[in-house]
């Protein structure tokens, strides 16, 4: 986070150093240096003794300098400062119909522990890059960081459409502009023999490692986006099948998919497994080949 903050501070303040005091850029009548930057919890903050403003971040600085809202300040930063530096563009997003804002900092380069997480499901770094799975450095709700240094991933469809995934958390998913989202659509070939519909991006990644063409809507009970693409899929592929979870919800979703002309595949999952990813995690990739009848 500090790297991008340095870019913002240097753009609007010029040359300045953390720990030094300067005449305030926020007050013209400042005769004694009373403005400074400091580091707290890995973040660069600023304090102006003349206005008793402490603990504010770079976005708050721009907001105060130009007399604009926090949202407008972030939009101004995006227009005027290059924040990319090899990362996914930082996003400050207002949820429709509410006052909540979400700020996500992500990067395309996955760290060793993040790659190890996906290795449990047989998923390679190459496939993660292909499907635009990014690592998350921070998630902020309404100015409060909710990132606790645990594993977090961003499933990126576009800069305005994504899903954040936090394995093991009570609320694992944070969705933005996911209406109509279909994971894997942009990675499909022009045509092929078989196309498979599955329940989640995790299962999509696991199955794609077997050389299969796979799509995943936002949950097996959300088949509306798939239904709108059926004509296109029928024109491009010889057969459309679905591989959903082995529980009651998965079986019911399979029957609904059948009404769309999709062939359900009811797998005999090993005990303790309900989806393709769990088969690989607990029994290995060869077992999944066997369950699918491919090996």
C-alpha positions as CSV (number, residue, x, y, z in Angstrom):
1,X,0.0,0.0,0.0
2,X,2.8,2.4,0.9
3,X,4.2,2.3,-2.6
4,X,1.0,3.8,-4.1
5,X,0.7,6.2,-1.2
6,X,4.1,7.6,-1.9
7,X,3.1,8.3,-5.5
8,X,0.1,10.2,-4.4
9,X,1.9,12.3,-1.8
10,X,4.8,13.1,-4.1
11,X,2.3,14.1,-6.9
12,X,0.4,16.6,-4.7
13,X,3.0,17.7,-2.2
14,X,6.2,17.6,-4.3
15,X,9.4,16.3,-2.7
16,X,8.8,15.4,1.0
17,X,10.1,12.9,3.5
18,X,8.4,10.9,6.2
19,X,9.3,12.3,9.6
20,X,10.0,15.8,8.4
21,X,7.9,18.8,9.2
22,X,6.7,21.3,6.5
23,X,4.6,24.4,6.1
24,X,1.1,23.2,5.7
25,X,-0.1,22.8,2.1
26,X,-3.7,23.1,3.5
27,X,-3.3,26.5,5.1
28,X,-1.8,29.6,3.4
29,X,-1.2,31.3,6.8
30,X,1.1,28.6,8.2
31,X,4.3,30.4,9.3
32,X,5.8,27.5,11.2
33,X,6.2,24.0,9.9
34,X,3.2,22.1,11.3
35,X,2.5,19.5,8.6
36,X,4.2,16.1,8.4
37,X,4.0,12.5,7.2
38,X,4.4,9.5,9.4
39,X,4.1,5.7,9.2
40,X,1.5,3.8,11.2
41,X,0.7,0.1,10.7
42,X,2.5,0.1,7.4
43,X,0.5,3.0,6.0
44,X,1.7,6.5,5.4
45,X,-0.5,9.0,7.2
46,X,-0.4,12.8,7.6
47,X,-1.0,15.2,10.4
48,X,-1.6,18.9,10.3
49,X,-1.3,20.5,13.8
50,X,-3.1,23.6,12.6
51,X,-6.3,21.8,11.9
52,X,-5.9,18.9,14.3
53,X,-6.1,16.4,11.5
54,X,-4.4,13.1,12.4
55,X,-4.5,9.6,11.1
56,X,-5.8,10.6,7.6
57,X,-4.7,8.8,4.5
58,X,-3.6,10.1,1.0
59,X,-7.2,10.1,-0.3
60,X,-8.3,12.3,2.6
61,X,-5.4,14.7,1.8
62,X,-6.6,15.2,-1.7
63,X,-10.2,15.6,-0.5
64,X,-9.2,18.3,2.0
65,X,-6.9,20.1,-0.5
66,X,-9.5,20.5,-3.1
67,X,-12.7,20.6,-1.0
68,X,-14.2,17.5,-2.6
69,X,-15.7,14.3,-1.4
70,X,-13.6,11.2,-0.7
71,X,-15.1,9.5,-3.8
72,X,-14.3,12.4,-6.0
73,X,-10.9,12.7,-4.5
74,X,-10.1,9.1,-5.5
75,X,-11.4,9.6,-9.0
76,X,-9.2,12.6,-9.3
77,X,-6.2,10.5,-8.1
78,X,-7.0,7.8,-10.7
79,X,-7.0,10.4,-13.5
80,X,-3.9,12.2,-12.4
81,X,-1.6,9.7,-10.8
82,X,-0.3,6.4,-12.4
83,X,-1.1,3.9,-9.7
84,X,-0.6,0.8,-11.7
85,X,3.1,0.0,-11.3
86,X,2.5,-3.6,-12.3
87,X,-0.7,-3.9,-10.2
88,X,-4.3,-4.1,-10.8
89,X,-5.7,-0.6,-10.6
90,X,-6.9,0.3,-7.1
91,X,-10.6,0.6,-6.9
92,X,-12.8,2.8,-4.7
93,X,-16.4,1.7,-5.5
94,X,-19.7,2.9,-4.1
95,X,-22.3,0.2,-3.8
96,X,-25.5,1.1,-5.6
97,X,-28.2,2.3,-3.3
98,X,-26.0,2.7,-0.2
99,X,-23.3,4.8,1.2
100,X,-20.7,2.0,1.5
101,X,-17.4,2.2,-0.3
102,X,-15.0,-0.7,-1.1
103,X,-11.4,-0.2,-1.8
104,X,-9.3,-3.1,-3.0
105,X,-5.6,-3.2,-3.7
106,X,-4.6,-6.3,-5.7
107,X,-1.6,-7.5,-7.7
108,X,-1.3,-10.0,-10.6
109,X,1.9,-11.5,-9.1
110,X,1.0,-14.3,-6.6
111,X,3.2,-15.0,-3.7
112,X,4.6,-18.4,-2.7
113,X,1.9,-19.1,0.0
114,X,-0.8,-18.1,-2.4
115,X,0.5,-20.5,-5.1
116,X,0.7,-23.2,-2.4
117,X,-3.0,-22.8,-1.6
118,X,-4.0,-23.4,-5.2
119,X,-1.5,-26.3,-5.6
120,X,-3.7,-28.3,-3.2
121,X,-6.3,-28.3,-5.9
122,X,-3.8,-29.1,-8.7
123,X,-4.0,-25.6,-10.1
124,X,-0.8,-24.1,-11.7
125,X,0.4,-20.5,-11.7
126,X,0.0,-20.5,-15.5
127,X,-3.7,-21.3,-15.2
128,X,-4.2,-18.7,-12.4
129,X,-2.7,-16.1,-14.7
130,X,-4.9,-17.2,-17.6
131,X,-8.1,-16.7,-15.5
132,X,-6.9,-13.5,-13.9
133,X,-6.7,-14.6,-10.4
134,X,-4.9,-11.9,-8.4
135,X,-3.6,-11.6,-4.8
136,X,-5.1,-9.0,-2.5
137,X,-3.0,-6.7,-0.3
138,X,-5.9,-4.8,1.3
139,X,-9.7,-4.6,1.4
140,X,-11.1,-1.4,3.0
141,X,-14.8,-0.9,3.8
142,X,-15.8,2.7,4.6
143,X,-12.2,3.6,5.5
144,X,-11.8,0.5,7.8
145,X,-9.3,-2.2,6.7
146,X,-10.8,-5.7,6.8
147,X,-7.8,-7.4,5.5
148,X,-6.0,-9.4,8.3
149,X,-3.1,-10.8,6.3
150,X,-4.9,-14.0,5.6
151,X,-5.2,-15.4,2.1
152,X,-7.4,-13.3,-0.2
153,X,-7.8,-13.5,-3.9
154,X,-9.5,-11.3,-6.6
155,X,-11.3,-13.0,-9.4
156,X,-11.1,-10.3,-12.1
157,X,-13.5,-10.2,-15.0
158,X,-12.9,-6.6,-15.8
159,X,-11.9,-3.4,-13.8
160,X,-15.6,-3.0,-13.0
161,X,-16.6,-6.6,-12.4
162,X,-14.9,-8.8,-9.8
163,X,-15.3,-11.2,-6.9
164,X,-13.0,-11.2,-3.8
165,X,-12.5,-14.6,-2.2
166,X,-11.3,-15.1,1.4
167,X,-10.9,-18.8,2.0
168,X,-12.0,-20.0,5.4
169,X,-13.8,-16.8,6.4
170,X,-17.5,-16.7,7.5
171,X,-18.2,-14.3,4.6
172,X,-15.9,-15.7,2.0
173,X,-17.0,-13.6,-1.0
174,X,-17.3,-9.9,-1.8
175,X,-19.0,-9.3,-5.1
176,X,-19.0,-6.2,-7.2
177,X,-21.0,-5.7,-10.4
178,X,-21.4,-9.5,-10.7
179,X,-24.8,-9.5,-12.4
180,X,-24.4,-11.7,-15.5
181,X,-20.9,-12.7,-14.6
182,X,-19.6,-15.9,-16.1
183,X,-16.1,-17.0,-15.1
184,X,-14.1,-18.4,-18.0
185,X,-16.1,-16.9,-20.9
186,X,-13.2,-14.8,-22.2
187,X,-10.9,-17.9,-22.1
188,X,-13.1,-20.1,-24.3
189,X,-11.9,-21.1,-27.8
190,X,-13.9,-20.2,-30.9
191,X,-15.2,-23.8,-31.0
192,X,-14.8,-27.2,-29.4
193,X,-16.2,-30.6,-28.8
194,X,-17.4,-30.3,-25.1
195,X,-18.0,-27.4,-22.8
196,X,-18.7,-28.0,-19.1
197,X,-20.6,-25.7,-16.7
198,X,-19.6,-25.9,-13.0
199,X,-20.4,-24.2,-9.7
200,X,-17.4,-22.0,-8.9
201,X,-14.2,-20.6,-10.2
202,X,-12.3,-23.0,-7.9
203,X,-13.9,-25.9,-9.6
204,X,-13.4,-24.3,-13.0
205,X,-9.7,-24.0,-12.4
206,X,-9.5,-27.5,-11.1
207,X,-11.3,-29.0,-14.1
208,X,-9.4,-26.8,-16.6
209,X,-6.2,-28.4,-15.4
210,X,-7.5,-31.6,-17.0
211,X,-7.7,-29.8,-20.4
212,X,-11.4,-29.3,-20.3
213,X,-13.2,-26.1,-21.4
214,X,-15.2,-24.9,-18.4
215,X,-17.5,-22.0,-17.5
216,X,-18.8,-21.0,-14.0
217,X,-21.7,-18.6,-13.3
218,X,-21.8,-17.0,-9.8
219,X,-23.1,-20.2,-8.2
220,X,-24.9,-23.2,-9.5
221,X,-28.3,-21.7,-8.7
222,X,-27.6,-18.7,-10.9
223,X,-28.1,-20.1,-14.4
224,X,-29.7,-17.0,-15.9
225,X,-26.4,-15.7,-17.4
226,X,-25.8,-19.2,-18.9
227,X,-29.3,-19.3,-20.3
228,X,-28.6,-16.1,-22.2
229,X,-25.5,-17.7,-23.8
230,X,-27.1,-21.1,-24.7
231,X,-27.5,-20.3,-28.4
232,X,-23.9,-19.1,-28.7
233,X,-22.6,-22.2,-26.9
234,X,-24.7,-24.5,-29.0
235,X,-23.2,-22.9,-32.1
236,X,-19.7,-23.3,-30.9
237,X,-19.6,-26.6,-29.0
238,X,-21.0,-30.1,-29.8
239,X,-22.2,-30.8,-26.3
240,X,-22.9,-28.7,-23.2
241,X,-22.8,-30.5,-19.8
242,X,-22.8,-29.5,-16.2
243,X,-20.8,-30.8,-13.2
244,X,-22.3,-29.4,-10.0
245,X,-21.8,-30.2,-6.3
246,X,-22.8,-33.6,-5.1
247,X,-25.2,-32.3,-2.4
248,X,-29.0,-31.7,-2.7
249,X,-28.5,-28.1,-4.0
250,X,-26.2,-29.4,-6.7
251,X,-28.6,-32.1,-7.8
252,X,-31.5,-29.7,-8.0
253,X,-29.4,-27.2,-10.0
254,X,-28.5,-30.0,-12.4
255,X,-32.1,-30.7,-13.1
256,X,-32.8,-27.0,-13.7
257,X,-29.8,-27.0,-16.1
258,X,-31.4,-29.9,-18.0
259,X,-34.4,-27.7,-18.8
260,X,-32.0,-25.5,-20.7
261,X,-30.7,-28.4,-22.8
262,X,-27.6,-28.9,-20.7
263,X,-26.7,-32.5,-19.9
264,X,-26.3,-33.1,-16.2
265,X,-23.3,-35.3,-15.1
266,X,-24.0,-36.8,-11.7
267,X,-20.6,-37.9,-10.3
268,X,-20.0,-40.5,-7.7
269,X,-17.9,-38.4,-5.4
270,X,-15.7,-40.1,-2.8
271,X,-16.9,-40.0,0.7
272,X,-16.3,-36.5,2.3
273,X,-16.1,-34.8,-1.1
274,X,-18.8,-32.7,-2.7
275,X,-17.1,-31.0,-5.7
276,X,-14.1,-31.5,-8.1
277,X,-11.8,-29.3,-6.1
278,X,-12.3,-31.3,-2.9
279,X,-11.6,-34.6,-4.8
280,X,-8.2,-33.3,-5.9
281,X,-7.4,-31.8,-2.5
282,X,-8.1,-35.0,-0.6
283,X,-7.3,-37.7,-3.2
284,X,-5.2,-36.2,-6.0
285,X,-5.8,-35.3,-9.6
286,X,-5.7,-38.9,-10.8
287,X,-8.8,-39.7,-8.7
288,X,-10.7,-36.8,-10.3
289,X,-9.8,-38.3,-13.7
290,X,-11.3,-41.6,-12.5
291,X,-14.4,-40.0,-11.0
292,X,-15.1,-38.1,-14.3
293,X,-14.5,-41.4,-16.2
294,X,-11.6,-39.8,-18.1
295,X,-8.9,-42.1,-16.7
